[in-house]
């Protein structure tokens, strides 16, 4: 697991087994299914998450396009699809407890699972090291 320290109090976890986007989403690939969430950096920047709007099962999403919204006490942010595919699962628990993203962004705070349309798109995502550098550059 990568970790970087942007200042004396901020520390962001960046698991080594995930892909990342410049918009701070992560992607966990399991065969042809991809679980998507937001990164530790994103959830810390947003603060306490109070609302999540996710797509319905069966919706097609396109890489780089918004597929949902996360709202915190600080801001409202679009969620951008790291890959193209069809939504096959939605974390419905987040409707009742959106702060689950803050508590466990890489575990129980996942957002959606997508059936991958084009595995070649994974090559466009950032490695853990590249994402760590991207976060560091913004600090």
C-alpha positions in Angstrom: 0.0 0.0 0.0 1.3 3.4 -1.0 0.9 6.3 1.4 2.0 9.9 1.1 2.1 12.7 3.5 1.0 16.0 2.1 1.3 17.9 5.4 1.7 17.1 9.1 -1.9 15.8 9.4 -2.9 14.5 6.0 -2.2 10.9 5.0 -3.8 9.1 2.1 -4.0 5.4 1.6 -3.5 4.2 -2.0 -3.9 0.4 -2.2 -1.5 -1.3 -4.6 -4.1 -3.6 -6.1 -6.3 -0.9 -7.7 -6.4 1.4 -10.7 -7.1 5.1 -10.3 -8.4 8.1 -12.2 -7.2 11.7 -12.2 -10.7 12.6 -10.9 -10.1 10.4 -7.7 -12.1 7.3 -8.4 -10.6 3.8 -7.9 -11.3 0.6 -9.8 -10.9 -3.0 -8.6 -10.9 -5.5 -11.5 -12.2 -9.0 -10.9 -12.4 -10.8 -14.2 -14.8 -8.7 -16.4 -16.4 -6.9 -13.4 -15.1 -3.6 -12.0 -16.0 -2.3 -8.6 -15.7 1.5 -8.4 -15.4 3.9 -5.5 -13.7 7.2 -4.5 -10.3 7.4 -3.1 -9.1 8.2 0.4 -7.8 11.5 -0.9 -11.2 12.4 -2.4 -13.2 11.5 0.7 -10.8 13.4 3.0 -11.0 16.4 0.7 -14.8 16.3 0.7 -15.2 15.9 4.4 -18.3 14.3 5.9 -20.4 12.8 3.1 -24.1 13.3 3.5 -25.7 12.2 0.2 -24.8 9.9 -2.7 -26.7 9.6 -6.0 -25.9 6.5 -7.9 -27.1 5.1 -11.2 -29.7 2.3 -11.5 -28.7 -1.3 -12.3 -28.7 -1.8 -16.0 -27.6 1.8 -16.9 -24.7 2.0 -19.4 -21.9 4.3 -18.3 -19.1 5.7 -20.5 -15.5 6.2 -19.4 -14.8 9.8 -18.4 -18.5 10.7 -18.1 -20.4 11.5 -14.9 -22.4 8.6 -13.5 -23.4 9.9 -10.1 -23.0 12.6 -7.4 -21.5 12.7 -4.0 -22.5 15.5 -1.6 -20.6 16.5 1.5 -20.8 19.2 4.1 -18.2 21.1 2.0 -19.1 20.4 -1.7 -21.0 18.5 -4.3 -18.9 16.5 -6.7 -19.6 14.5 -9.8 -18.5 10.8 -10.0 -16.7 10.0 -13.2 -16.7 6.5 -14.7 -13.2 5.1 -14.9 -14.4 2.6 -17.6 -17.2 1.9 -20.0 -19.8 -0.7 -19.1 -23.1 -1.6 -17.6 -24.0 -1.1 -14.0 -24.7 -4.6 -12.5 -24.6 -3.7 -8.8 -25.2 -0.6 -6.7 -24.2 -0.1 -3.1 -27.7 0.6 -1.9 -26.5 0.8 1.8 -25.1 4.2 0.9 -28.6 5.7 0.6 -29.1 5.3 4.3 -25.4 5.7 5.4 -23.5 7.7 2.9 -20.8 8.3 5.5 -19.8 4.7 4.9 -17.6 6.2 2.2 -15.7 8.2 4.8 -15.5 5.1 7.1 -14.2 2.6 4.5 -13.8 4.1 1.0 -12.0 1.0 -0.3 -14.3 -1.6 1.4 -17.9 -1.2 2.4 -17.9 2.4 0.9 -17.7 1.1 -2.7 -20.2 2.7 -5.1 -21.1 0.5 -8.1 -20.0 -2.7 -9.9 -19.8 -2.4 -13.7 -19.6 -5.2 -16.3 -16.5 -4.2 -18.3 -17.0 -3.5 -22.0 -13.4 -3.0 -23.2 -10.5 -4.2 -21.1 -8.2 -2.0 -23.2 -9.6 1.0 -21.3 -7.8 -0.2 -18.1 -4.5 0.8 -19.8 -5.8 4.5 -19.6 -6.0 4.4 -15.8 -3.3 5.4 -13.3 -1.2 2.9 -11.4 -0.9 3.3 -7.6 2.4 5.1 -8.0 1.2 7.4 -10.7 -1.9 8.3 -8.7 0.3 8.9 -5.6 2.3 11.4 -7.6 -0.9 13.0 -9.0 -2.1 13.6 -5.4 1.3 14.9 -4.3 1.4 17.3 -7.2 -1.9 18.8 -6.1 -0.9 19.2 -2.4 
